[in-house]
Amino acid sequence: MMKRREFIHAMALAGAALLPDAAFPAERKPGSYFTVAQKGARWWLLTPRGEPFFSIGLNHIDSAPLRYAESAQIWRDKYGNSTERWLKESVAPDMRAWGFNSVGWTQEVVVRGETIHRHSPPFTFEEYQWLGLPYCHLLPFSEIHQWEDETRHPNFFSKDFEEWCDYVARAHCSRMAGDEKLIGYFYSDCPLWIHTRPGNQWKGPLFDPAKLKTEAGRKELFDLATRYYRVTHDAIRRYDPNHLIFGDRYEARAPVADEVLAAAKPYVDVISFQDFGEPAAVEANLRRWHEQTGRPVLLADAARQVKAAGGIQRHDGTGYAETMRRLRDLSGCVGFHLCGAYLRNRARNRGLRDEQERPDTEAIEAITKANRETAAWMQRAAKNG
């Protein structure tokens, strides 16, 4: 197996010309940020310079696997107990070498039990700066994720919810408002609007899906969702008028109410989905929702995987490449964020490196090739205007 740094160096040399590191050149206009627009028949994210940008993101970046008892020496000796060094010396070079041009969602699942299912903290402003790549950031307005089993749903019509959203935006957005590397904000991970999972059936969905059989019920859901998206949107805009809003990441393989999408549309810039289906099904789902809403769409969390020995899941590089190819052909799609993780832990059991930092070379080679093809496609689009 090729040594780790040799592998990174070889991959970097092979594709350096194709990496979209020029998203933030010196000649960019001061005070400009990522935007989204339709150019010709295709929707694009646009860099602060105004160049087409298809977000090739990596999700789930957490250093804690390097602090298992069996790997703690790596963390101490190699990185000196420094997250800054780890991000600058390991994560950033790897992501660039593998052709990723953005960070999609940093939190990683760390406990996946019957009574507790939790994720690592999001990156701080400083951690994003150390990494030095374009990024998206989660705003924890509500814990209504489909994996959340411990907290009750908030009352979106309450003054408490307004005050909490203002605090979240004040704490997060006021610090990030001037950062040109920030692409935009996410909200909840697969919210329980009209579905539940076994662990959270005790609290039920946010809205009873049986009510959708009547016009009055459909209006009630639309009004509820409108309140949620208006309050969250307005909280962000009080502190950050600059950056895109991606909103919730809907679960494509659970019911997604038309009323929720219609309510979100005035308050988000891109409609975001999680979809772990076959590549053809992913493409069909995103195409349908793009056509339905008229909004650009983002595949915000997805992966193809294969089972390996010991309960480990490996990335299916061929499946990744096929999904990426289909999304390049989908004119309404503005990005694909891989459900990582960067480091494999013992909860997710899937990652591009294991807890000893050994790379999944076969998957990385296929993923890198697909990412470089996409970077070259982006460059052609920029040249053609």
N, C-alpha and C positions, 0 to 999 in steps of 0.2 A: 504494500500500500504506500502511495506517495506521502511523504512527510507533509504535515499540515501547512507550513509556510511555503514550501515548494509548490504545493497545489494552488494556494492562493495566488502566488506570484505568477505561475503559469497561466492561470485563468485570467488574471488581470492584464497580462501582456497580450493574450490572444484576442481580447475584445475591448481594449481600452478606447479605441477609436469609436466604438459604438455606444459606450455608456453615456447616458444623458446627464452627465455632471454639469453641463453648461446651463442648467436651469436657472442659475443665479450668477450670470457673468457680471463683470465689473461695470459694463455699460448699461445695465438695467436702469429703468427710471426709478428714482427714489420715491418711496411711498406707494409703490404698486405691489399688488398681491396676486395670488392665484385667483383666476376667474374661471367661468365655464361659459362656452358659447358654441353656437352652431356655425360651422364653416363649410359651405357647400352642403352636401348631403349628410355630413358627419358631425356629431357632437364631440367636443374636446374639452378637457381641462386646458387652461392656458397658463403658462408660467408668468412670473412678473414681467418678463420681457415680451410676452405675447406669443410665445411659441407653443405649438401643440404639445400636449403632455398627456400620455396615457399612464395612469398610475399603476406601477408594477410594485405592489406593496408586500412586505412581510409582516405577519402578525405574531404576537406572543413572544416577547423578548424579555427574559428574566434571568438574572445571574444566579439565582438560588441553587440550581443544580450543581454549581461548582462549590457548594458548601455542604454537600453530603459528606459524611465522615470519610468516604472512600475517595472523594475528589477535593477535599478542602485544601490540600497542599498546593494544588494548582492555583486556587484563588489567592492563597497567601504568598506563595513564592513567585508566581508569574505576574500577578497584578497588584501585589502589595496591599491587598484589602481595599482596592480603589475601584469604585464603579466607573469613574472617569477614565482610568487607564483601560479597563475592560472594554468600554464602548469605543474608545479611540483606537486601541491596538488590536482588537479582535472583531467586534461586531461590525463597525463601519467598513474595514477592509474587506471582510467577507461579503457583506451585502453588495458592495460595489463590484467585487470580483464575480459574484453570482448574477449580476445584472439587475438587481433590485434598485429602484430609484426612489422609493418612499417607504415610510413606516405606516402600516395601516392601523394597528391596534396593539398596544404593548402588553396589556394584561395577559397573564397566563393562568390557566386553571391549575390550582395547587392542591386542592382537596376535592375529591369527587365521591363523597360517601352518601349514605342514605339519609343522614340528618344534617350534614354540612357539605355545601358545595360552594367553594369560594375561589376567588382569583387574586393574583398578586396586585399590588398597587399600580396605578398608572404612572407613567414617567412624569417627573417634574420638569419644569421649564429648563432647568439647568441640564438635565439628562438629555433632552432633545438637542440642546446646543452642543454638548459633547459629541453626540452622534453625528450631527452636522448634515443630516439628510432632510428632504421634505417630509412632512409628517401630518397625520391626522390625530385628533385628540378626543378622548371620551369625556363628556360632561355628565357627571352623575346626578342628573336631575331626579331620576326615580329608579328604584330597584325593582323594575317590572320585567326583568330578564326571564326567559323561559326556564332557565336553570336555577333561578332564585327560589329557595324553598323555605326561607326563614322569616321574612318580613311581610307585613300586610301591605295591601295596595294603598297609595295615598289618595286623598280627596283632591282632585284637580281643581275643584271650584273653591277650595278653602284659601283663606288669607295665608295660612301656614305654607301652602305650596308656593304661593307667589314669593313669600319671603325667602324660602329655601332656594328657589331658582335664582333670585337676585344674589344671594350669597354665593352660590356656585359660580355664576357668571363673574361676580366681583373677584372671587378667589382665583379663578382660572383665566378668564378671558382678558381681564385688565392687564395681566402680565404678558399675554401672547398677542395682544392686538397689533403690535408693531412688528411682529416677526414675519419676515417674508418667506421663511421656510415652512410655516404653517399652511397647509392646504385647506383644512376645514375641521368642523366639529361633528362627532357622532353623539348620539344619545344612548338609547338602551339597546342591549344585545338580544334581539328576537323577543320583543315585548309580547306579553300575554293579553293581547286585546280581546281575542275571542277563542283562545285555546288554553289548555293547561298541559302539564306533564304529571306523571304519577306522584312526584314529590311535592307538588304544590296544588293538588286538587282541593286541599283543605281551605284555600282562600279563593279558589275559582278564578275565572278570567276577569279582566277589567269590566267586561260587558257580557251579558247573557246572550249567546248567539241565537237562542230561540226567539228573541225579540226581533231578529232581522227578518222574520216572516211577515212583518207588518210595516207599512209606510211610517207609522209613528215610531216604531222601534228603530228603523234605519235612520230617521232624523235624530233620534236621541243619541245614537252612537256618533253620528256626524258632529253633533253639538259637543259631545264629550271630547272627542278627538280634537276638534277645533280649539276648544279651550286649552288643552294640553299644548298643542303646537304654537298657539298664539302666545301663551305665557312664557314658554321656553325661548321662543324666537325673540320676544321683546326684551327678555332678560339679557340675552347675548348682545343684542344691538345697543343696549344702554352702555356697554363697556367695550364692544368691538364692532365697529361698523364695516370692517374690512374683509373678513374671511367668510368662506363658504360654509353653508350648513348642510350636512349630510343626513342629519336626523337619525331616526331609528334604523337598525339593521333588521329588516323583517325576515322571518324564517320562511323560506320559499316552500318548504315541504309541510307547512301547517297552514290552516286557513288564513288568508289575508283579506280582510274586509275592504270592499271597494270604498266604503264610506270613510275608512281611516286614510286610505291613499288620497281621496279627494280632499279631506280635511288638511292633510299634510302639504298638499301641493302649493298653496300660497306662501308657505312658511319655510320651505326647504329648497335648496338649489339642485339637489341630486337625490333620486330615490335609491336607497341602498338595501341590498339583500344578502342573506346567507343562503347558500344552496350547495349541498353536498351530493347532488344528483349526478347522473351520467352527463358528459359534456353536451350531448344533443339536447337533453332535457333542460339543462341550465340555459343554453342559448334560447330555447323556445320560451322558457319562463321570462327571461329578461326582455326578450323581444315583445312579448305580450304586454308586460307592464309598461314598457316604454311607449308602445303604441296607445295604451289605455290612458296614460297620464300626460303624454306629451313632454315628459321630463327626461333628461338623461338618466341613465341607470349605472350603478356600480355594483360589481360582484365583490362585496366587502369582506367575505370570509368563505373560503371553500378549499377543498383538498380532495384528491383521489389518493387512496392508500391501499397497501397490501399488507397482510398479516405476515409476521415473521416469528421466529422461535422466541419463547419466553414471554408471550403476550405483547411483544413489540409490534408497532405499526410502522411500516416504512412508506415514504412518499412514492407514489406511482408517477415517475417522471413523464412517462408516455401520456398518461391521462392528463397531467398538468399541461403538456404541450398542446394536446388536442383541444382542451378548454380554452387556452390562450388563443389558438388559431381561430376558433369560432368567435371569440369575443372581438378580435380584430375585424372580423367581417360584419359585426353587428354595429351599425352606424350610431345607435343610441348609447353604446357602452363607453364609459370613460375610464375604466380601470378594473384590475383583478388583483385582489389581496389574498395571498396564500395563508391558509390556516396553518401556521408553522408547526412546531416552534423552532426558534433559533437553536435552543438547547433542549434536548429531550429530558423531561423529568419523569417521575414514577407515577404521576397522576394522568397526564395525557399519553405518555409512552410513545410519542412521535416527535421527531425533531431532525433538523439537518445536521446537527452534531449531537453526540451523546454527552453524558455527564463527565466523561474524560476528554471531551473535545474532539473525539474521533469523528471524521466526516462520513456521511452517507454518500460516498463518492458517486455511485451509479445514479442516484436521484439528483444530486447536485449538477452533474454533467448535463443531464437532460433538461433540467430547469434552467440552467444557465444558457443553454443553446436556444431555448424558447424565448427567454428574456432578451437575448441579444438580437434575435430576429425581430422582436417587437421594437427594440430601440432603433434598429435600422429602418424599420417601417415608419417610426416617428420622425426620424431624420428626413426621410423622403417627403413626408407630409409637410415638414417645415420648409424644405426647399421649394416645393411646389406651391406654397402659399395656401 
